[in-house]
Amino acid sequence: MITVSLIQEYLYCPMKVYMEMQDYDIKNAKSANNLSHKAIIGFEELIKRNLWTLNNEMPVKDILEKLLKDVPEFLDVVHQQYKDATVNADVFERLKEDLKFNSWLIAIKSQKMLKNGITGAEAVNLLFPPSLIEFKIEDKENGLLGQIDKIEIIDGVYYPIKIKTNSPPLNVVWLSDAIHVTAYSYLMEHEFNKEVPVGFVNYMKVGSKKPVLINTSLREQFSYVFNEIVSILYNNSVPEPVQN
């Protein structure tokens, strides 16, 4: 089975896929990625729980304090779980800063909602639609396996969400992220037998969820990358390393 994560690695550098096949040690990057995902998902669950306790008389500072209740302790627990995996301390500190920034954004949005008569419980549904978290899909026929970070369900429509801790380019998403979301949509179409024309990349560093229109061009690029990975894995084709 080819995993969706291999597609991301190929787009970073095709040689990385070949190294993975040869069992080179690239565990550190994966550990940092696992730490980020676990922290972000747990952070959102705590924020949702804490949103219920808000009222329309609270200033932004008090809302932020309420939202962050138990968050620092949770993040420390997650960090402890990955200390033996040689996750760089700087990675964890940057992640904490990004989540604090996202907390401010949520606090500001929450205050506006509360002043407009929306309750904390209603704000949860508006800010965090019903979701399937880390949903695994396996397409045995074509040999593709992926764990989708999040699938948001809005009015019966399913949207794949890719969670990223880096910054996006201006007004768009990185091509590698767009192709990654396209792979998600491919798996979802196989699983749910429905077309998935739109996905999103959630760039946590800037608190921005950017849309990806899954058009013919992206589908063709995904197909090309998938076939190239097949060639590396099963034909032992050695790719050229990316210089930059």
Protein Blocks (a to p, Z undefined) as FASTA:
>chain_A
ZZfklmmmmmmomklmmmmmnopafklmmmmmmmmmmmmmmmmmmmmmmmmmpcfkbcfk
lmmmmmmgoklmmmmmmmmmmmmnopafklmmmmmmmmmmmmmmmmmmmmmmmmnopafk
lmmmmmmgcddehiacddfknopacddfbacdeehiacdddddfbdcdehiacfklmmmm
mmmmmmmmmmnopacfbccdddfknopacdddddfklmmmmmmmmmmmmmmmmnopacdd
dfZZ
